[in-house]
Amino acid sequence: MADAVGARPDDVIFTSSHTQAVHLAIRAVVAARKRRHGARIIAGSAERSSLLHAASYAGELTRIPVDRWGRVDAEAFEASIAQEPPSLAILQHANVEVGTLQPVEQVHAEATRFGVPLLVDAGASLGHVPVSPAWDLLALDAGEWGAPVRIGAVVSRSRVRMRPDWPEDVNAWFPGGVGAPAVFAAAVALEESLSVQAAEATRLRELTDQIRADAAKLPAVRVLGADDARLPHVVSLAIDQVDGEAVAAELDRRGISVGTGSACTSSTIEPNHVLVAMGVPFDGHLRVTLDHRSTGAEVTEFLVQLPKALDAVTRGE
């Protein structure tokens, strides 16, 4: 797993989930740096909710705006770093909600210039697209590359100062540790995923291109995220004047499962914070995620059923 991201084995810390990985990285870096650098944290406004919550808990969070594609304003990010170098900067590699890739290299260069560590959330990316070495800490989600157990990991460069702010344990970085069989299974799954990554990315991009093109023809639907610089397996749709939960339920009745609301706050009824940050007007939201089991026939069936589901919900059937 270390080889996959260009790190040393000792740089990898396993956790029980991606959320725990994010919490560990933020808390440990801020705990080690806040005496000299304060507790200010800079992050994009469209980051995962778990990450934003952890940053607000650990320090004083400054949110950087994103554009209508969900891409962070790199110039605003750089200006915020230069104006008052924070204890930690955070930027997702790709947006989990709409798939847009972020200007990680540009932001990392500026953060490095001011000696600020950059935590890159690659939870939605690794196993789907190449992840560049422009990071100081990396948060990973094994479930995203098909591991049978959803463990997480933090990878840190040796130059990054970290200090636990939790009780001492034999396993200093993640008390209690993570079972070796789960870690081994995750590593094997990653090896398999990377071996077919390029071919799968091409195949899935063709399918998501088809979804984006056909969905854009529907009057109530707006396709979100960048057209090109995006994850190959995610499609995000904003729906006008139609409840997304109702459409998802209608599709489910027709044998098709899609996400709605926010991918990272699915247990709440709050508006999707990513779409709000993008300035997207929406009454409903659907998120389609494909994987190695997804077929062209399934995509075709989804595109047949989507307008029917929208029509059924609109007419109150």
WONORCOR-V86946 format. One record per residue. N is the residue number from 1. RES is the residue in one small letter. SS is DSSP state (h for helix, s for strand, l for the rest). PHI is phi as a letter, one per 20 degrees, with the letter a starting at -180 (none if undefined). Layout:
n/res/ss/phi
N/RES/SS/PHI
N/RES/SS/PHI
//
This chain:
n/res/ss/phi
1/m/l/none
2/a/h/f
3/d/h/g
4/a/h/f
5/v/h/d
6/g/l/m
7/a/l/c
8/r/l/e
9/p/h/g
10/d/h/f
11/d/h/e
12/v/s/e
13/i/s/d
14/f/s/e
15/t/s/c
16/s/l/e
17/s/l/a
18/h/h/f
19/t/h/f
20/q/h/f
21/a/h/f
22/v/h/f
23/h/h/g
24/l/h/f
25/a/h/f
26/i/h/f
27/r/h/f
28/a/h/f
29/v/h/f
30/v/h/f
31/a/h/f
32/a/h/f
33/r/h/d
34/k/h/f
35/r/h/f
36/r/h/e
37/h/h/d
38/g/l/m
39/a/l/d
40/r/s/f
41/i/s/c
42/i/s/d
43/a/s/b
44/g/s/f
45/s/l/f
46/a/l/d
47/e/l/f
48/r/l/g
49/s/h/f
50/s/h/f
51/l/h/f
52/l/h/f
53/h/h/f
54/a/h/f
55/a/h/f
56/s/h/f
57/y/h/f
58/a/h/e
59/g/l/a
60/e/s/d
61/l/s/e
62/t/s/d
63/r/s/e
64/i/s/e
65/p/l/f
66/v/s/c
67/d/l/e
68/r/l/f
69/w/l/e
70/g/l/n
71/r/l/e
72/v/s/f
73/d/l/f
74/a/h/f
75/e/h/f
76/a/h/f
77/f/h/f
78/e/h/f
79/a/h/f
80/s/h/f
81/i/h/f
82/a/h/f
83/q/h/f
84/e/l/b
85/p/l/g
86/p/l/e
87/s/l/f
88/l/s/b
89/a/s/d
90/i/s/c
91/l/s/b
92/q/s/f
93/h/l/f
94/a/s/b
95/n/l/f
96/v/l/f
97/e/l/e
98/v/l/d
99/g/l/n
100/t/s/f
101/l/s/f
102/q/l/d
103/p/l/f
104/v/h/f
105/e/h/f
106/q/h/f
107/v/h/f
108/h/h/f
109/a/h/f
110/e/h/f
111/a/h/f
112/t/h/f
113/r/h/f
114/f/l/d
115/g/l/m
116/v/l/d
117/p/l/f
118/l/s/d
119/l/s/e
120/v/s/d
121/d/s/e
122/a/l/d
123/g/l/g
124/a/l/e
125/s/l/d
126/l/l/g
127/g/l/n
128/h/l/d
129/v/l/b
130/p/l/f
131/v/l/d
132/s/l/f
133/p/l/e
134/a/l/e
135/w/l/b
136/d/l/d
137/l/s/c
138/l/s/c
139/a/s/d
140/l/s/c
141/d/s/c
142/a/h/f
143/g/h/f
144/e/h/f
145/w/h/d
146/g/l/n
147/a/l/f
148/p/l/f
149/v/l/c
150/r/l/e
151/i/l/e
152/g/s/d
153/a/s/b
154/v/s/d
155/v/s/d
156/s/s/c
157/r/l/f
158/s/l/f
159/r/l/f
160/v/l/e
161/r/l/e
162/m/l/c
163/r/l/b
164/p/l/f
165/d/l/d
166/w/l/c
167/p/l/g
168/e/l/f
169/d/l/b
170/v/l/g
171/n/l/e
172/a/l/f
173/w/l/e
174/f/l/b
175/p/l/g
176/g/l/n
177/g/l/m
178/v/l/c
179/g/l/f
180/a/h/g
181/p/h/g
182/a/h/f
183/v/h/f
184/f/h/f
185/a/h/f
186/a/h/f
187/a/h/f
188/v/h/f
189/a/h/f
190/l/h/f
191/e/h/g
192/e/h/f
193/s/h/f
194/l/h/f
195/s/h/f
196/v/l/d
197/q/h/g
198/a/h/f
199/a/h/f
200/e/h/f
201/a/h/f
202/t/h/f
203/r/h/f
204/l/h/f
205/r/h/f
206/e/h/f
207/l/h/f
208/t/h/f
209/d/h/f
210/q/h/f
211/i/h/f
212/r/h/f
213/a/h/f
214/d/h/f
215/a/h/f
216/a/l/f
217/k/l/e
218/l/l/e
219/p/l/f
220/a/l/e
221/v/s/d
222/r/s/c
223/v/s/e
224/l/s/d
225/g/l/n
226/a/l/f
227/d/l/f
228/d/l/d
229/a/l/e
230/r/s/b
231/l/l/f
232/p/l/f
233/h/l/d
234/v/s/d
235/v/s/c
236/s/s/c
237/l/s/c
238/a/s/e
239/i/s/d
240/d/l/e
241/q/l/m
242/v/l/c
243/d/l/f
244/g/h/f
245/e/h/f
246/a/h/f
247/v/h/f
248/a/h/f
249/a/h/f
250/e/h/f
251/l/h/f
252/d/h/f
253/r/h/f
254/r/l/e
255/g/l/n
256/i/l/c
257/s/l/d
258/v/l/c
259/g/s/e
260/t/s/b
261/g/l/m
262/s/l/d
263/a/l/f
264/c/l/d
265/t/l/c
266/s/l/f
267/s/l/e
268/t/l/d
269/i/l/d
270/e/l/f
271/p/l/g
272/n/l/f
273/h/h/f
274/v/h/f
275/l/h/f
276/v/h/f
277/a/h/f
278/m/h/f
279/g/l/m
280/v/l/e
281/p/l/f
282/f/l/b
283/d/l/d
284/g/s/b
285/h/s/b
286/l/s/c
287/r/s/c
288/v/s/d
289/t/s/c
290/l/l/d
291/d/l/b
292/h/l/f
293/r/l/e
294/s/l/f
295/t/l/c
296/g/h/f
297/a/h/f
298/e/h/f
299/v/h/f
300/t/h/g
301/e/h/f
302/f/h/g
303/l/h/f
304/v/h/f
305/q/h/e
306/l/h/g
307/p/h/f
308/k/h/f
309/a/h/f
310/l/h/f
311/d/h/f
312/a/h/f
313/v/h/f
314/t/h/f
315/r/l/e
316/g/l/m
317/e/l/f
//
